[in-house]
Amino acid sequence: MNVCLGIFTASLLFIAARGVDGQTVVLKPDLASIYTGLGQTISVECTAQGKAGHNTPLVWETPAGYKEGVSTYPGMTETRDGSETTTVSITVSNITKENLGVYKCVFGSIDGRFNLVNPVENLTIANYTYGDTSATLGCDLIGPLASKTVIKREWLKNKTLISELTDKERFTEHLENQTLTISKPTRDDADLYALRFTFDDKDPPFDCQVPYNAEPLVLDFDKSKNLIEGDKLELQCKVKGFPRPIVQWLKNNQVLNMTEGNRIQLGSLNGFPNAHLIIKAVEFEDAGDYTCRATSSYFNMSIAKTLVVRVKDKLAALWPFLGIVGEVVILCAIIFIYERRRNKQAERDVNNVQDVDGSATDKKEGLRHRNTQGNNPTA
């Protein structure tokens, strides 16, 4: 958790240095010392007010040297209000040991200052291993903050208090020895934890950050997708692991980049940038092997999963239908021709039968006539 969030919410007071003619230099927040962990971020605002404010620039003196006005120092900006007020803000991100030391906001002969301090921490970190029954994290302050009176300690997971988690029963806070035990840990538990120390003075709480690390994992997804030209392709690469691995999409083993016109877009998914791939309207050249690769520099390893995307013609679905229609037409034509031939054959058969029956009747009638004449007694 960035210390700047804590220090801004901790106090609304100011440190002010006064010079002649009512000139002042005011720092916000009002901390003589800002305690921060390496890799974190702090922000401080410096405001100069007085008649000389119109002509006299604010000058930040940092451990790296003097920086006047708007410089390339991270986060430094300058604004003016009328002719008597100038404000310069400085943000130091991804703090290293070289950034530690005294910072001065100089306005002519006066200045406001604060000391950027990295407390010495003795951390107990852990790496997730499948099958573990428990994992233990811990933090001891052995630097400047160790001498302060602590009135409260509480553990957080990714800025959320352990006591507010839905599965808080799996977490046991041993505040007396400043450790946290996770029972039956899963890869989803891998995250950045912090032991927050609250002191009895005006200094803001300090978060001692403790990572629970896990190797990267890409969850299974479909092995293939069949699309029609113009369809929308949407691929989600669900990744786990901490520190968060870098996620990339590759097509045919080449890193996929966004196209002009945003036809191909890469977005975040579950906090992982570039894990969500969208192609608004696929084209034939979009077919290929798509690979999601997660790379962890901490574990010095990569893991990937691949699926095949096939793109068909817009009329591809019409051809089977036309084939079926053609088959039906041909079948109907065959049936029609067969029925016509069968009807004609039946008609011929009927006519032939009638012809045979007619000749037979004539022969019988002739025989009857002859028989009748032969038996006539008068003949």
WOBELJO-V588779 format. One record per backbone hydrogen bond with DSSP energy under -1.0 kcal/mol. CO is the residue of the C=O (numbers start at 1). NH is the residue of the N-H. Records with the same first field share a line. If there is no record, write none. Layout:
# WOBELJO-V588779
CO->NH + NH
This chain:
# WOBELJO-V588779
3->7
4->8
5->9
6->10
15->27
17->25
20->23
23->19
24->49
25->17
26->47
27->15
28->45
29->31
32->115
34->117
37->40
40->95
41->4
42->92
44->90
45->28
46->88
47->26
48->86
49->24
50->53
52->56
58->69
59->106
60->67
61->104
62->65
65->62
67->60
73->76
74->91
77->89
79->87
81->85
84->50
85->81
86->48
87->79
88->46
89->77
90->44
92->42
95->39
96->99
97->100
101->116
103->114
104->61
105->112
106->59
107->110
110->107
112->105
114->103
115->34
116->101
117->36
120->142
122->140
124->138
126->213
129->132
133->184
135->182
137->180
138->124
140->122
143->146
145->148
149->200
152->198
154->196
155->162
156->194
157->160
160->157
161->164
162->165
165->168
167->170
168->171
170->183
172->181
174->179
178->139
179->174
180->137
181->172
182->135
186->189
187->190
191->212
192->158
193->210
194->156
195->208
196->154
197->206
198->151 + 152
206->197
208->195
210->193
211->126
213->128
214->242
217->240
223->308
225->310
227->312
228->231
231->282
233->279
235->277
238->219
240->217
242->214
246->295
248->293
249->256
250->291
251->254
254->251
259->262
263->280
265->278
267->276
269->272
272->269 + 275
275->237
276->267
277->235
278->265
279->233
282->230
283->286
284->287
288->309
289->252
290->307
291->250
292->305
293->248
294->303
295->246
296->301
301->296
303->294
305->292
307->290
308->225
309->288
310->227
312->229
313->316
315->319
318->322
319->323
320->324
321->325
322->326
323->327
324->328
325->329
326->330
327->331
328->332
329->333
330->334
331->335
332->336
333->337
334->338
335->339
336->340
337->341
338->342
339->343
340->344
341->345
342->346
343->347
344->348
345->349
346->350
347->351
348->352
349->353
350->354
351->355
352->356
353->357
354->358
355->359
356->360
357->361
358->362
359->363
360->364
361->365
362->366
363->367
364->368
365->369
366->370
367->371
368->372
369->373
370->374
371->375
373->376
376->379
